[in-house]
Structure formats: C-alpha cells, structure tokens
Amino acid sequence: MNILIIDDEPLIHISIERLIHDYSKAITVYHAYDGREMQTLLQSHDFLLAYVDIRLPGIPGLESIRLAKEIAPYTIYYIMTGFDKFEYAKEAIRLKVEDYLMKPLDYETIKNTIE
C-alpha cells in the first residue's frame, strides 16, 4: 500500500510518516513538497490515499487535488490545514475531498483515515 504526503514543511513529512509507520510498517510513504511533484508521483505510482496541505508553493493544495483527480481518480484525498476557514472547507467539499484534517495530525486521525 502506498500513501503520499504533500506538504512544503519537512517536519510535517517526518511526523506523518512516523505516525503511518506506527500504524503499519507495510505501508510505503512517498513525499512531495509542492503540487508539481504531487502530479509527477501520481502519474508514476498508485496511491491508496494522499494527505495534501492546503497551502503549497506554486499550485495551491485544492487546485492540486482538482488536477490530481484527473490523473488518479481512485486515490482518496485528505486536505490538511492549520486554518479553519469556511471557504477552504466549502471548496474541499466541492472537490469531494474525503475529509478536512486539522494539523497537527495525530495517531488516531492517521489510523482512522487509513482504515
């Protein structure tokens, strides 16, 4: 099983990957630091799910998900944010994002999203 983390902050990658591996060592974690890297990885790998930061350099997170759904429509997308803004949540719903997760993510959130 492959999971993709998209965030421009390396510490976020490290903490989420640790939580994923606490849940299961059998999961392969891939990393993208912006929307372009995300698109490239989606073209070359199959992912069960992707955790996407709402604020990314270049292509913003919600736009990255819109583009990603054309490449990988069966991947489950979760938006991550430290911002509790209604406009973001509304757009995430329109894009049929699985859930709107508030940072920092914890073990229970990771477990529930994977299951």
Number of C-alpha atoms within 10 A of each C-alpha: 10 14 21 25 23 27 25 18 12 12 10 17 20 13 14 19 21 15 17 21 14 12 15 12 10 10 14 14 19 17 20 19 18 22 27 17 13 25 19 13 17 18 11 9 13 15 20 16 19 22 24 29 28 24 20 20 13 10 16 15 26 22 15 22 28 16 17 21 18 10 15 17 12 12 18 19 25 22 24 22 20 12 13 11 9 9 9 17 18 12 13 23 13 10 15 15 18 15 16 20 21 15 13 12 15 13 15 11 14 19 14 8 16 14 6
